[in-house]
Amino acid sequence: MELFHDFTLIHDDIMDQDELRRGFQTLHVKYDSGTAILVGDALIGLAYEELLKVPGRARDKVFRIFTEALVKVCEGQALDKEFENRDTVTLAEYLDMISKKTAWLFQTSCALGGLCAFAPEEKLQALQTFGYAIGLGFQIQDDLLDFIADQQQLGKTVGSDFRMHKKTFVTLKYEEMAATSDVSPPLPKEVSQFTSFSDFQEALLKLGIVESVKEEVNRYIDEGLAALEKVAPLNEDNPLYLLTRFLQQRQY
């Protein structure tokens, strides 16, 4: 799944024209787009090679779920690109997009782990519910970090969504709340009307959007943990619980 994930990041960086990833130059910047595309494609091939090592009893289902996730992620990425050319996108549409682009990846990671451990069906379903909810929370938090994080700590370019005029949970939430806001002086109703990134950051704080988005992240985290509790106790001995708490508090 890490090979799969790296494939998505490499291609995502090309599409978003990002220059930094994990504190280093992105592949298409260091080399060129063609080379980066080939590396991403090769990673998927290597991922399938790893899947061949799965015990025969679980292999067929693992291959099916992994391939389904690959298609879903590509569908989500296609929607993300489509949204760049649309004037209006609803929060519901955005959540559908990230459910495919991100939540499905988390869900699949949990499902494959459960399958390889021969987990009973009820625990397998709980693991998938956990992964899906945590994936949504993770992506919404990632959207927020693009506006409020320290760039050096984040390890990638802050404000790239703003500069690319991308629709994210944060920008859509802003336009939803700005439409009914009565703050003085009046704020722009659309993100595209801001002339500087710092002005938009100030507007997010003024409308309370940062805290509102954090509450949404916590809602999905709680939903995920409720599902995880059906698999194992939520304590320091549960690595998935510890990982979830880390993701909830991350600043990068």
C-alpha positions as CSV (number, residue, x, y, z in Angstrom):
1,M,0.0,0.0,0.0
2,E,2.9,2.3,0.6
3,L,4.0,1.8,-3.0
4,F,0.5,2.5,-4.1
5,H,0.4,5.7,-2.0
6,D,3.7,6.9,-3.4
7,F,2.4,6.4,-6.9
8,T,-0.6,8.7,-6.1
9,L,1.7,11.3,-4.6
10,I,4.0,11.5,-7.5
11,H,1.2,11.9,-10.0
12,D,-0.6,14.3,-7.7
13,D,2.4,16.5,-7.5
14,I,2.6,16.7,-11.3
15,M,-1.0,17.6,-11.7
16,D,-0.9,20.2,-8.9
17,Q,2.5,21.6,-10.0
18,D,3.8,21.2,-6.4
19,E,7.6,21.7,-6.0
20,L,8.1,20.2,-2.6
21,R,7.2,16.8,-1.0
22,R,8.4,15.7,2.4
23,G,10.9,18.6,2.4
24,F,12.5,17.6,-0.9
25,Q,12.1,18.6,-4.6
26,T,9.3,16.7,-6.2
27,L,10.4,14.2,-8.9
28,H,9.0,16.2,-11.9
29,V,10.9,19.3,-10.6
30,K,14.2,17.4,-9.9
31,Y,14.0,15.5,-13.2
32,D,11.1,16.0,-15.5
33,S,7.4,15.1,-15.8
34,G,8.0,12.2,-18.1
35,T,10.4,10.6,-15.7
36,A,8.1,11.2,-12.8
37,I,5.2,9.6,-14.6
38,L,7.3,6.5,-15.4
39,V,8.4,6.2,-11.7
40,G,4.8,6.4,-10.6
41,D,3.7,3.7,-13.1
42,A,6.6,1.5,-12.0
43,L,5.6,1.7,-8.4
44,I,2.2,0.3,-9.2
45,G,3.9,-2.7,-10.9
46,L,6.0,-3.2,-7.9
47,A,3.0,-3.1,-5.7
48,Y,1.4,-5.9,-7.6
49,E,4.6,-7.9,-7.3
50,E,4.3,-7.6,-3.6
51,L,0.7,-8.7,-3.7
52,L,1.8,-12.0,-5.3
53,K,3.4,-12.8,-1.9
54,V,0.0,-12.8,-0.2
55,P,-1.1,-16.3,1.0
56,G,-3.2,-18.1,-1.6
57,R,-6.2,-18.3,0.6
58,A,-6.6,-14.5,0.7
59,R,-4.9,-13.5,-2.6
60,D,-7.9,-13.4,-4.9
61,K,-9.9,-11.0,-2.6
62,V,-6.8,-8.9,-2.0
63,F,-6.2,-8.4,-5.7
64,R,-9.8,-7.5,-6.3
65,I,-10.0,-5.0,-3.4
66,F,-6.6,-3.5,-4.4
67,T,-7.6,-3.1,-8.0
68,E,-10.9,-1.6,-7.1
69,A,-9.1,1.0,-5.0
70,L,-6.8,1.8,-7.8
71,V,-9.7,2.6,-10.1
72,K,-11.5,4.6,-7.3
73,V,-8.4,6.7,-6.6
74,C,-8.1,7.6,-10.3
75,E,-11.8,8.5,-10.4
76,G,-11.3,10.8,-7.4
77,Q,-8.3,12.4,-9.1
78,A,-10.3,12.9,-12.3
79,L,-13.0,14.7,-10.2
80,D,-10.4,16.8,-8.6
81,K,-9.2,18.0,-12.0
82,E,-12.7,18.5,-13.2
83,F,-13.5,20.7,-10.2
84,E,-10.7,23.1,-11.3
85,N,-12.7,24.0,-14.4
86,R,-16.0,24.3,-12.7
87,D,-17.3,27.6,-11.2
88,T,-19.3,25.9,-8.4
89,V,-18.7,22.7,-6.4
90,T,-20.8,21.7,-3.4
91,L,-19.4,20.4,-0.2
92,A,-21.2,17.1,-0.9
93,E,-19.5,16.8,-4.3
94,Y,-16.2,17.5,-2.7
95,L,-16.7,14.9,0.0
96,D,-17.6,12.4,-2.7
97,M,-14.3,13.2,-4.5
98,I,-12.1,12.8,-1.4
99,S,-13.9,9.6,-0.5
100,K,-12.6,8.1,-3.7
101,K,-9.2,9.9,-3.7
102,T,-8.2,9.5,-0.1
103,A,-10.8,7.6,2.1
104,W,-10.8,4.6,-0.2
105,L,-7.0,4.3,0.1
106,F,-7.2,4.3,3.9
107,Q,-10.2,1.8,3.8
108,T,-8.2,-0.5,1.5
109,S,-5.1,-0.4,3.7
110,C,-7.2,-1.6,6.6
111,A,-9.1,-4.2,4.5
112,L,-5.9,-5.8,3.2
113,G,-4.4,-6.0,6.7
114,G,-7.6,-7.7,7.9
115,L,-7.7,-10.1,5.0
116,C,-4.1,-11.1,5.4
117,A,-4.7,-11.7,9.1
118,F,-7.8,-13.8,8.2
119,A,-10.0,-11.5,10.3
120,P,-13.7,-12.5,10.7
121,E,-16.2,-10.7,8.5
122,E,-17.6,-8.4,11.3
123,K,-14.1,-7.2,12.2
124,L,-13.2,-6.8,8.6
125,Q,-16.2,-4.5,8.1
126,A,-15.3,-2.5,11.2
127,L,-11.8,-2.0,9.9
128,Q,-13.0,-0.7,6.6
129,T,-15.4,1.7,8.3
130,F,-12.5,2.8,10.5
131,G,-10.2,3.4,7.5
132,Y,-12.9,5.2,5.5
133,A,-13.7,7.7,8.3
134,I,-10.1,8.3,9.2
135,G,-9.3,8.9,5.5
136,L,-12.0,11.6,5.3
137,G,-10.7,13.3,8.4
138,F,-7.1,13.1,7.2
139,Q,-7.9,14.7,3.9
140,I,-9.9,17.5,5.4
141,Q,-7.1,18.1,7.9
142,D,-4.6,18.1,5.0
143,D,-6.7,20.8,3.3
144,L,-6.5,22.9,6.5
145,L,-2.8,22.5,6.9
146,D,-2.3,23.9,3.4
147,F,-3.5,27.2,4.8
148,I,-2.3,27.3,8.4
149,A,0.9,25.1,8.6
150,D,4.5,26.1,8.8
151,Q,6.0,25.3,5.4
152,Q,9.3,24.0,6.7
153,Q,7.5,21.7,9.2
154,L,4.9,20.6,6.6
155,G,7.6,19.6,4.1
156,K,5.7,20.9,1.1
157,T,4.6,24.2,-0.3
158,V,2.0,26.0,1.8
159,G,-0.8,27.8,0.0
160,S,-0.5,25.8,-3.2
161,D,-4.3,25.1,-3.2
162,F,-5.0,28.8,-3.0
163,R,-2.6,29.7,-5.8
164,M,-3.9,26.9,-8.0
165,H,-7.5,28.0,-7.3
166,K,-8.4,24.5,-6.1
167,K,-11.7,23.7,-4.5
168,T,-11.0,22.2,-1.1
169,F,-13.0,21.7,2.1
170,V,-11.5,24.9,3.4
171,T,-12.3,27.1,0.4
172,L,-15.8,25.7,0.0
173,K,-16.5,26.1,3.7
174,Y,-15.3,29.7,3.4
175,E,-17.7,30.5,0.5
176,E,-20.5,28.8,2.3
177,M,-20.0,30.9,5.5
178,A,-19.0,34.1,3.8
179,A,-22.4,34.1,1.9
180,T,-24.3,34.7,5.1
181,S,-21.6,36.5,7.1
182,D,-22.3,40.0,8.5
183,V,-18.8,40.9,9.6
184,S,-17.6,44.4,9.0
185,P,-15.9,45.4,6.8
186,P,-17.6,42.8,4.5
187,L,-15.4,40.0,3.3
188,P,-15.2,38.8,-0.3
189,K,-17.8,36.2,-1.1
190,E,-15.5,34.1,-3.3
191,V,-12.0,32.9,-2.7
192,S,-10.9,34.0,-6.2
193,Q,-11.6,37.7,-5.1
194,F,-8.7,37.6,-2.6
195,T,-5.5,39.2,-4.0
196,S,-3.1,37.7,-1.4
197,F,-2.8,34.5,0.5
198,S,-2.2,36.3,3.8
199,D,-5.5,38.2,3.4
200,F,-7.4,34.9,2.9
201,Q,-5.7,33.4,6.0
202,E,-6.9,36.3,8.1
203,A,-10.4,35.9,6.7
204,L,-10.4,32.2,7.7
205,L,-9.6,33.2,11.3
206,K,-12.2,36.0,11.3
207,L,-15.0,33.7,10.3
208,G,-14.0,30.9,12.7
209,I,-13.4,28.5,9.8
210,V,-10.2,27.1,11.2
211,E,-12.0,25.9,14.3
212,S,-15.0,24.8,12.3
213,V,-12.9,22.6,10.1
214,K,-11.0,21.1,13.1
215,E,-14.4,20.1,14.6
216,E,-15.3,18.4,11.3
217,V,-12.0,16.5,11.4
218,N,-12.7,15.4,15.0
219,R,-16.1,14.2,14.0
220,Y,-14.7,11.8,11.5
221,I,-12.0,10.7,13.9
222,D,-14.6,9.9,16.5
223,E,-16.6,8.0,14.0
224,G,-13.5,6.0,13.0
225,L,-12.6,5.2,16.6
226,A,-16.1,4.0,17.3
227,A,-15.6,1.4,14.5
228,L,-12.1,0.5,15.7
229,E,-13.3,-0.2,19.2
230,K,-15.3,-3.2,17.7
231,V,-11.9,-4.7,16.6
232,A,-9.7,-4.0,19.6
233,P,-9.7,-1.8,22.8
234,L,-8.8,1.8,22.4
235,N,-5.6,1.9,24.5
236,E,-1.8,2.4,24.3
237,D,-1.4,-1.2,23.1
238,N,-3.5,-0.6,20.0
239,P,-1.2,0.8,17.2
240,L,-4.1,1.9,15.1
241,Y,-5.5,3.9,18.0
242,L,-2.1,5.5,18.5
243,L,-1.7,6.3,14.8
244,T,-5.2,7.9,14.8
245,R,-4.4,10.2,17.7
246,F,-1.1,11.1,16.0
247,L,-2.9,12.0,12.8
248,Q,-5.5,14.0,14.7
249,Q,-2.8,16.2,16.2
250,R,-0.3,16.4,13.4
251,Q,1.0,19.7,12.1
252,Y,2.6,18.3,9.0
